[in-house]
Amino acid sequence: MDRRDFFRTSINTGDEATATTLPAPPPPPTNRDVRLQSGVQLYGGAWGKNELIHLLKRTMFGARKADVDFFSGQSMSAVVDALLTVPGNTSTVPVKVYTPNAQTTPANDPDLALAQGQPWVTVHTNDGSVNSGRRAAFKAWWVGQMVNQERNIQEKMVLFWHNHFATETVDISYGIGCYQHNVLLRKYALGNFKEMVKAITLDPAMLRYLNGEKNLKNAPDENYARELQELFTLGKGPDSKYTEEDVKQAARVLTGFRIKYADVTSYFDANQHDTGNKTFSSFYNNKIITGKTGANGAQELDELLDMIFAQPEVAKHIVRKLYRWFVYYDIDTQVEADVITPLANLFRQSNYEIKPVMAALLKSEHFFDPLNQGCQIKSPADLVIGAVREFNVQFPVATDFANNYTMWSWLQTNTTNQQQNIGDPPDVSGWKAYYQEPQFYEIWINSDTLPKRNQFTDTMIINGYTRNGQTIRFDAIAFAKTLPNPGDPNTLIDDSLLYLYRIPLSVASKTQIKKDILLSGQSDDHYWTDAWSFYMANPNDNMAMTTVRNRLRSLYQYFMNLAEYQLA
């Protein structure tokens, strides 16, 4: 199936006038069978707003006009370098927005003494209801980090690694463990991948999620040893030829790592470590990891990782996953040769540093190839968070933590309803849109999720979401005011689509949209120009404001209900 074919049906917005009179946009050219010849050489083509917006939409959630303006005038390399400059952690932490049940919470639980709005990430509790509240608060906080992201790639990278090292908060159970795992992803987001894998292996959240803490010398558990090779490092590529016996031997190496639940940290229990020699297959050159006793047993992990990372397929597997996240899902033989292989070589030469690979990818001819623009279907996070950011939605003041968390949680509920539960992917493989052949991204769109996507944007552009007297919404007038010449209906449409769309609408479609919505069925542009000018001259005139607001709402609602809006 062509990646855009399933968008061809027209979508009824509920506005009978526009739904029946607007023609369907002409189908864009089919590029599925065109082989890309571009590679990872430095991009030297056109560098304007189109290319900048493409870069921002792929590396951040949405391309806000303020961000486009900030980077305009800078070179492509300078912008990529800025996007790849990240703090590695975050200055904010989740706070208490839940109410523990005193009937089930022990009287001596320190969480009871914690005031609303105070951080809980260092206050330990075993209470199930409290940890349930903390998990919800953590997920809301995470969405808040995405909404309020700085001008860099960090939030996209954190979500990428969350999908790669998939865990589920409901299985981790402990709110502190969920948060600490997220901090780990932030720390290594653009750091050293090999060091990241070791940290993930010892992370209490992963030890709990994949039964690492239950992997004992007399009762080996192969769960993490399997996923370490199959998902996290080597993958399932054609040259990943580790054996079932390799999984068993790796599990023996990993025995003895436990969780100290008093403070949700990990430790090594030498008494539960298998001290025998571990012999691996010819795929690993018949490597023997000599068993070690006492505290030295923990050192076997380093030998295991050295053995795994000596395999070229590790670099290829990770580069393929980065490619599918940031570029496109289809990796044919040409892309494998011209993009994946040279980037994988760079990855290995860089001692598995992530940042050089991302810099080479984002600065490449291939990344900016026209066929790689507008070819992704937005993930629910891209749709929801991206729209909120592009319309510059105003949230309560930062000190109003209760309402902010409620609204961030509502956004998270919307991504969940659209089948991307941030914090709880469906399983250890992550979301199917990034690995399930042949559909990949197309999995995001079905008869259940598309109406929910439209419902979200409809709600936000019409009424917004209100809680405790506070409302978040897409302010259509405020958005139009940021554009250079909103009084001209033609430039208003063009400039709006510059930020909202990644593939163009035909001139005929835009002309019809202008006539039916902005001109209320008339033919002369001055019907909109006069309405806008009168409102700007009389901002307190309620009727003038209503006229402009309603036309703009209808315009943006229609744009967001068209198939093209689903593409990034």
C-alpha positions in Angstrom: 0.0 0.0 0.0 1.3 3.5 -0.8 2.0 5.4 2.4 -0.7 8.0 1.5 -3.3 6.0 -0.3 -5.4 5.4 2.8 -5.8 9.1 3.3 -7.7 9.6 0.1 -11.2 9.6 1.6 -12.7 13.0 2.4 -13.4 13.7 6.0 -16.6 15.4 7.0 -15.9 18.1 9.5 -19.5 18.5 10.6 -19.8 21.8 8.7 -22.2 20.9 5.9 -21.3 23.9 3.9 -17.6 23.2 3.7 -18.0 19.4 3.7 -20.2 19.4 0.6 -18.6 22.2 -1.5 -14.9 21.8 -1.0 -13.3 19.5 -3.5 -10.9 16.8 -2.4 -7.3 17.8 -2.9 -5.6 16.2 -5.8 -3.4 13.2 -4.8 0.2 13.9 -4.4 2.7 12.1 -6.6 3.3 8.5 -5.8 7.0 8.2 -4.8 6.9 4.7 -3.3 8.7 3.2 -6.2 11.3 5.9 -6.6 14.7 4.8 -5.2 16.4 7.5 -3.2 20.0 8.1 -4.5 21.0 10.5 -1.7 23.4 9.4 1.0 25.0 10.8 4.2 27.2 13.4 2.4 26.7 16.9 3.9 23.5 18.6 2.6 24.3 21.6 0.4 20.9 22.3 -1.2 18.3 24.9 -0.5 18.0 26.0 3.1 14.9 28.0 3.8 11.8 27.8 6.0 10.6 24.6 4.4 13.8 22.8 5.2 14.0 24.3 8.7 10.5 23.3 9.5 11.1 19.8 8.3 14.1 19.6 10.6 12.2 21.0 13.6 9.2 18.8 13.2 11.4 15.7 13.1 13.6 16.7 16.1 11.0 18.4 18.3 7.3 18.1 18.9 5.9 20.5 16.3 7.6 23.5 14.7 6.4 26.6 16.6 6.7 29.8 14.7 8.7 31.3 17.5 11.3 28.4 17.1 11.4 28.9 13.3 12.0 32.6 13.8 14.7 31.9 16.4 16.7 29.6 14.1 16.0 31.6 10.8 19.2 33.1 9.5 21.4 30.4 11.0 23.1 27.8 8.8 21.8 24.3 8.6 24.9 23.0 10.5 24.5 25.6 13.2 20.9 24.7 13.7 21.6 21.0 13.9 24.4 21.6 16.4 22.1 23.7 18.5 19.4 21.0 18.5 22.0 18.4 19.5 23.1 20.5 22.5 21.1 19.2 25.4 21.4 19.4 29.2 21.3 15.6 29.6 18.9 15.9 32.6 16.0 18.1 33.7 15.7 20.8 36.3 12.2 19.9 37.2 10.9 16.8 39.0 7.4 15.3 39.5 5.5 16.6 42.5 2.7 15.4 44.7 -0.7 15.9 43.1 -2.4 12.8 44.4 -4.3 12.3 47.7 -3.2 9.1 49.6 -5.9 7.1 51.2 -5.1 7.3 55.0 -7.2 4.2 55.5 -4.8 2.1 53.5 -1.6 4.1 53.9 0.4 3.2 57.0 0.5 6.0 59.6 4.3 6.0 59.5 4.5 6.3 55.7 6.6 9.4 55.0 4.5 10.3 52.0 1.7 11.4 54.3 3.9 14.2 55.6 4.6 15.3 52.1 2.7 18.5 51.2 0.9 18.9 47.9 3.1 20.3 45.2 6.3 19.0 46.8 8.7 16.6 45.0 8.3 12.9 46.0 11.3 11.4 44.0 13.4 11.0 47.1 10.6 10.1 49.5 10.2 6.3 49.5 7.0 4.4 50.0 5.8 0.9 49.5 2.1 1.8 49.5 0.4 0.6 46.4 -2.2 3.4 46.2 0.5 6.1 46.7 2.6 4.6 44.0 -0.4 4.4 41.7 -0.8 8.2 42.2 2.9 8.7 41.7 2.9 6.8 38.4 0.1 9.0 37.1 1.9 12.1 38.3 5.1 11.0 36.6 3.3 10.4 33.2 1.7 13.9 33.4 5.0 15.5 34.4 6.6 13.8 31.4 4.0 15.2 29.0 4.7 18.6 30.6 8.4 18.2 29.8 7.4 17.6 26.1 5.1 20.6 26.1 7.6 22.9 27.6 10.7 21.5 25.9 13.7 23.7 25.1 14.9 24.2 21.6 16.7 20.9 21.3 16.2 17.2 20.4 16.1 15.9 24.0 12.4 15.1 24.4 12.3 13.3 21.0 15.4 11.3 22.0 14.0 10.4 25.4 10.8 9.1 23.8 12.9 7.2 21.2 14.9 5.5 23.9 11.7 4.8 25.9 10.4 3.0 22.8 13.8 1.2 22.4 14.3 0.1 26.0 10.5 -0.2 26.5 9.2 -0.6 30.1 5.8 -0.2 31.5 5.1 1.9 34.6 2.3 -0.4 35.7 4.9 -3.3 35.9 7.7 -1.2 37.5 5.1 -0.2 40.1 7.3 2.1 42.1 6.9 5.8 41.1 10.5 6.5 42.1 11.7 3.7 39.8 9.7 5.1 36.9 11.2 8.5 37.4 14.8 7.2 37.9 14.5 5.2 34.7 13.4 8.4 32.8 16.3 10.3 34.3 18.6 7.6 33.0 17.2 7.9 29.5 17.8 11.7 29.7 21.3 11.3 30.9 22.4 9.1 28.0 20.0 10.4 25.3 22.9 11.6 23.2 25.7 10.0 25.1 27.5 6.7 24.8 25.2 3.8 23.8 27.4 1.1 25.3 27.5 2.9 28.7 23.7 3.3 28.4 23.1 -0.4 27.9 25.1 -1.2 31.0 23.2 1.4 33.0 19.9 0.0 31.7 21.0 -3.5 32.6 21.5 -2.4 36.2 18.5 -0.1 36.4 16.0 -1.1 39.0 13.1 -0.4 36.6 14.5 -2.8 34.0 15.6 -5.3 36.6 12.0 -5.4 37.7 10.3 -5.2 34.3 12.3 -8.0 32.6 12.8 -10.2 35.7 16.5 -9.4 36.1 16.1 -9.4 39.9 14.7 -13.0 39.7 17.7 -14.3 37.7 19.4 -16.4 40.3 22.1 -19.0 40.0 19.8 -21.9 41.0 16.8 -20.4 39.1 18.1 -18.7 36.0 15.6 -16.3 34.2 16.5 -15.7 30.5 14.1 -12.8 29.9 16.5 -9.9 30.0 19.4 -11.9 28.4 17.1 -12.6 25.5 15.9 -9.0 25.0 19.4 -7.6 25.6 20.4 -9.3 22.3 17.2 -9.6 20.4 15.9 -6.0 20.9 18.4 -3.8 22.7 21.6 -4.5 20.9 21.9 -7.0 18.0 18.3 -7.0 16.8 16.9 -9.5 14.4 18.9 -8.5 11.3 20.3 -10.9 8.8 23.7 -10.9 10.5 22.3 -11.4 14.0 23.1 -15.1 14.4 23.4 -15.6 18.1 21.9 -18.8 19.4 19.5 -20.0 22.0 22.5 -21.3 24.0 24.0 -17.8 23.8 20.8 -16.5 25.6 21.2 -19.1 28.3 24.9 -18.3 28.8 24.2 -14.6 28.9 21.5 -15.2 31.6 24.2 -17.0 33.7 26.4 -14.0 33.4 23.6 -11.7 34.6 22.7 -13.7 37.7 22.9 -11.9 41.0 21.7 -8.4 40.3 19.0 -7.5 42.7 16.8 -4.5 43.8 17.0 -2.9 47.2 13.4 -1.7 47.6 14.1 0.5 50.6 15.4 3.1 48.2 14.8 1.5 44.8 18.4 1.0 43.9 20.2 -2.0 42.5 23.0 -4.1 44.0 25.0 -7.2 43.3 24.5 -10.3 45.4 27.5 -12.5 45.0 25.7 -15.4 46.7 23.2 -15.5 43.8 25.8 -15.3 41.0 26.6 -18.3 38.8 30.4 -18.6 39.2 30.9 -21.2 36.4 32.5 -20.5 33.1 30.2 -19.3 30.3 30.9 -20.6 26.8 29.3 -18.8 23.8 28.8 -19.9 20.2 30.9 -19.3 17.0 28.9 -16.2 16.4 30.8 -14.8 19.3 34.0 -16.5 18.3 33.4 -19.2 20.9 34.1 -16.7 23.6 34.5 -18.0 27.2 33.7 -15.7 30.1 35.6 -17.1 33.0 33.4 -17.3 36.1 34.3 -15.0 39.0 33.5 -15.2 42.7 32.6 -12.6 45.2 32.2 -9.0 44.2 34.3 -9.7 41.1 31.3 -11.6 39.7 29.7 -8.3 38.6 32.6 -7.7 36.3 31.4 -10.4 34.0 28.7 -8.0 32.7 31.5 -5.8 31.2 32.9 -8.8 29.4 29.5 -9.7 28.1 28.9 -6.3 26.7 32.4 -6.2 25.2 31.6 -9.4 23.4 28.2 -8.2 22.2 29.5 -4.8 21.1 32.3 -6.4 19.1 29.6 -7.5 16.6 29.0 -5.0 13.7 25.3 -5.7 13.7 24.8 -3.8 17.0 25.6 -0.5 15.2 23.5 -1.4 12.2 20.5 -2.3 14.4 20.6 1.0 16.3 21.1 3.1 13.2 18.1 1.4 11.5 16.0 2.2 14.5 17.1 5.8 14.5 16.4 6.0 10.8 12.9 4.7 11.2 12.2 7.1 14.0 13.6 10.3 12.4 13.5 9.6 8.6 11.2 6.9 7.2 10.3 3.3 7.8 11.2 1.8 4.4 14.9 0.6 4.4 15.6 -0.8 1.0 19.0 -2.1 -0.3 19.9 1.4 -1.5 19.2 3.0 1.9 21.0 0.1 3.6 24.1 0.7 1.5 24.2 4.5 1.3 22.8 5.5 4.7 22.7 2.6 7.3 26.1 1.1 6.6 28.2 4.4 6.6 26.3 5.6 9.7 26.9 2.3 11.5 30.6 2.5 10.6 30.7 6.0 12.1 28.9 4.7 15.2 31.6 2.0 15.7 34.4 4.4 14.9 33.0 6.8 17.5 33.1 4.1 20.2 29.3 4.0 20.1 28.8 7.7 20.8 25.2 8.6 19.7 25.7 12.4 19.0 28.1 12.0 16.0 25.6 9.7 14.3 22.7 12.0 14.9 24.7 14.9 13.6 25.7 13.1 10.4 22.1 11.9 9.8 20.4 15.3 10.4 23.0 17.1 8.2 22.8 14.6 5.4 21.5 15.0 1.9 19.3 12.0 2.6 17.6 13.6 5.5 16.6 16.7 3.4 15.7 14.7 0.3 12.3 15.9 -0.8 11.0 12.3 -0.8 11.8 12.1 2.9 9.8 15.2 3.8 6.1 14.8 4.6 6.4 11.0 4.5 5.9 10.1 8.1 2.5 9.7 9.7 2.4 11.6 13.0 2.5 9.5 16.1 -0.2 10.4 18.7 2.5 12.3 20.7 3.5 14.3 17.6 -0.1 15.1 16.8 -1.2 16.1 20.3 2.0 17.6 21.7 3.0 19.1 18.4 -0.4 20.8 17.9 -0.4 22.2 21.4 3.0 23.7 20.9 2.4 25.0 17.3 -0.7 26.8 18.5 1.2 28.1 21.5 -1.4 26.9 23.9 -1.3 28.9 27.2 -1.3 26.8 30.3 -1.9 27.9 33.9 1.0 29.6 35.6 3.8 27.3 36.7 3.0 27.6 40.3 -0.5 26.2 39.7 0.8 22.6 39.7 -2.6 21.0 40.3 -4.2 22.3 37.1 -1.1 21.9 35.0 -0.8 18.3 35.9 -4.5 17.8 35.2 -4.2 19.3 31.8 -1.0 17.4 31.0 -2.7 14.2 32.1 -5.6 15.0 29.8 -3.2 15.3 26.9 -1.6 12.0 27.9 -5.1 10.4 27.9 -5.6 11.6 24.3 -2.4 10.0 23.1 -3.4 6.9 24.9 -6.8 6.9 23.2 -4.9 7.2 19.9 -2.9 4.1 20.9 0.3 5.6 22.3 0.2 5.4 26.0 3.3 7.4 27.0 5.0 5.5 29.8 3.3 2.2 29.0 4.0 0.9 25.5 2.2 -2.4 24.7 5.2 -4.6 25.4 9.0 -4.8 25.5 9.1 -4.4 21.8 7.7 -0.9 22.0 5.1 0.6 19.7 4.4 -1.5 16.6 4.5 1.5 14.3 8.3 1.4 14.5 8.8 -2.3 13.7 5.7 -4.0 12.4 6.0 -4.8 8.7 4.6 -3.9 6.3 2.4 -1.2 7.9 4.8 0.6 10.2 3.5 4.2 10.7 0.2 3.3 9.0 -0.7 1.4 12.2 -1.3 4.8 13.8 -4.3 5.4 11.6 -7.4 3.2 11.7 -11.2 3.5 12.0 -10.9 3.9 15.7 -7.9 6.3 16.0 -8.6 8.7 13.1 -11.9 10.0 14.6 -10.2 10.4 17.9 -7.4 12.5 16.3 -10.0 14.7 14.7 -12.0 14.8 17.9 -9.0 16.1 19.8 -8.2 18.9 17.3 -11.9 19.8 17.0 -12.2 20.1 20.8 -9.1 22.2 21.1 -10.0 24.6 18.3 -13.7 25.0 19.3 -14.2 24.8 23.1 -10.8 23.7 24.5 -10.5 21.7 27.7 -11.6 23.3 31.0 -10.7 22.3 34.5 -11.4 24.2 37.7 -12.2 27.4 35.7 -9.0 27.1 33.6 -9.1 26.4 29.9 -6.5 25.3 27.4 -7.4 25.8 23.7 -6.1 26.6 20.3 -6.6 30.3 20.0 -7.2 30.8 16.3 -7.0 34.6 16.4 -3.8 34.6 18.4 -2.2 32.1 16.0 -3.3 34.2 13.0 -1.8 37.4 14.6 1.6 35.8 14.6 1.6 35.5 10.8 3.0 38.3 8.6 -0.2 39.5 6.9 -3.3 37.8 8.2 -5.5 40.4 6.6 -4.8 39.0 3.2 -6.8 35.7 2.9 -4.3 34.2 0.4 -1.2 34.8 2.5 -3.1 33.8 5.6 -3.8 30.4 4.1 -0.3 30.0 2.7 1.5 31.0 5.9 -0.8 28.9 8.1 -0.1 25.8 5.9 3.6 26.5 6.0 3.6 25.6 9.7 0.7 23.1 9.9 1.4 21.0 6.8 4.3 19.2 5.2 2.9 18.6 1.8 1.2 21.3 -0.3 -2.4 21.8 -1.2 -3.3 22.6 -4.7 -4.1 26.2 -5.7 -7.6 25.1 -6.6 -8.2 23.6 -3.2 -6.8 26.7 -1.4 -9.0 29.0 -3.6 -12.1 27.0 -2.7 -11.3 26.9 1.0 -10.8 30.6 1.0 -14.1 31.2 -0.7 -16.2 28.9 1.4 -14.7 29.7 4.8 -12.9 33.1 4.9 -15.1 34.8 2.4 -18.4 33.1 3.5 -19.2 32.1 -0.1 -18.4 35.5 -1.6 -15.8 36.0 -4.4 -13.9 39.1 -3.3 -11.0 39.0 -0.9 -12.1 42.2 0.7 -14.8 40.3 2.6 -12.1 38.8 4.8 -9.8 41.7 4.7 -12.5 44.1 5.8 -13.6 41.8 8.6 -10.0 41.4 9.9 -9.2 45.1 9.6 -12.4 46.2 11.4 -11.7 43.8 14.2 -8.1 45.0 14.5 -9.4 48.5 14.7 -12.1 47.6 17.2 -10.7 44.7 19.3 -13.4 45.2 22.0 -16.3 44.9 19.5 -17.7 41.5 20.3 -19.5 41.0 17.0 -16.3 41.8 15.0 -14.3 39.4 17.2 -16.9 36.7 16.8 -17.0 37.0 13.0 -13.2 36.7 12.7 -12.9 34.0 15.4 -15.6 31.8 13.8 -14.1 32.0 10.4 -10.6 31.2 11.6 -11.8 28.4 13.8 -13.6 26.8 10.8 -10.5 27.3 8.7 -8.1 25.6 11.1 -10.6 22.9 12.0 -10.9 22.1 8.4 -7.1 22.1 7.8 -6.6 19.7 10.8 -9.3 17.4 9.6 -7.7 16.9 6.2 -5.5 13.9 5.6 -2.5 16.1 4.9 -2.4 17.3 8.5 -1.6 13.7 9.7 1.7 13.8 7.9 5.1 15.1 9.3 
